[in-house]
Amino acid sequence: MSTNQNPEAGASQTPAPDFENKRQLAARLCVSVRTIDNLLVRGLPHVKLTRKLTRFPRVAVNEWLAERQVRRG
């Protein structure tokens, strides 16, 4: 067993990636890529690697969305 493997993860489980591209994030949120572009303007957390290459940290995006969750009571 190498030191890079996570012993807690099952053999059939693959860990979720730390970063997603725009299409992956859109698919996970069930929205269009255009909606992701609009959310970027509103402060969606992202990492701009090059002029055309943007990645979205999964944990930061989940926290950002949780802060904006509408609670009705």
C-alpha positions in Angstrom: 0.0 0.0 0.0 1.5 3.4 -1.0 1.5 6.3 1.3 -0.7 8.3 -1.0 -3.7 6.1 -0.7 -6.5 6.9 1.8 -7.0 3.8 3.9 -10.5 5.0 5.0 -11.8 5.1 1.4 -13.3 1.9 0.1 -11.7 0.2 -2.9 -14.7 0.9 -5.1 -15.0 4.6 -4.1 -13.3 7.3 -6.0 -12.7 10.6 -4.1 -14.5 13.6 -5.4 -12.1 16.0 -7.2 -11.1 19.1 -5.3 -11.7 21.3 -8.4 -14.3 21.2 -11.2 -14.3 22.9 -14.6 -17.3 25.0 -15.7 -19.1 22.2 -17.5 -18.7 19.8 -14.5 -20.0 22.5 -12.1 -22.9 23.3 -14.3 -23.8 19.6 -14.5 -23.6 19.1 -10.8 -25.8 22.1 -10.1 -28.2 21.2 -12.9 -27.8 24.7 -14.6 -26.4 25.9 -17.8 -22.8 27.0 -18.4 -24.2 30.5 -19.1 -25.7 30.5 -15.5 -22.2 29.7 -14.1 -20.9 32.7 -16.1 -23.6 34.9 -14.5 -22.7 33.5 -11.0 -19.1 34.4 -11.6 -20.1 38.0 -11.8 -22.0 37.7 -8.5 -18.9 36.3 -6.7 -18.8 32.6 -7.3 -15.4 31.4 -5.9 -13.0 30.4 -8.7 -9.3 30.1 -9.5 -8.3 31.7 -12.8 -5.3 29.7 -14.1 -5.0 31.3 -17.5 -7.1 33.7 -19.5 -9.4 30.8 -20.6 -8.8 28.2 -17.9 -10.9 28.6 -14.8 -11.4 26.0 -12.0 -13.9 26.0 -9.2 -12.9 24.7 -5.7 -15.7 22.3 -4.7 -15.6 23.1 -1.0 -15.6 26.9 -1.5 -18.5 26.7 -4.0 -20.5 24.6 -1.6 -20.0 27.1 1.2 -20.8 30.0 -1.1 -24.1 28.3 -2.1 -24.9 27.5 1.5 -24.6 31.1 2.5 -27.1 32.1 -0.2 -29.6 29.4 0.6 -33.1 30.8 1.1 -34.8 29.7 4.3 -38.5 30.0 4.4 -40.3 29.7 7.6 
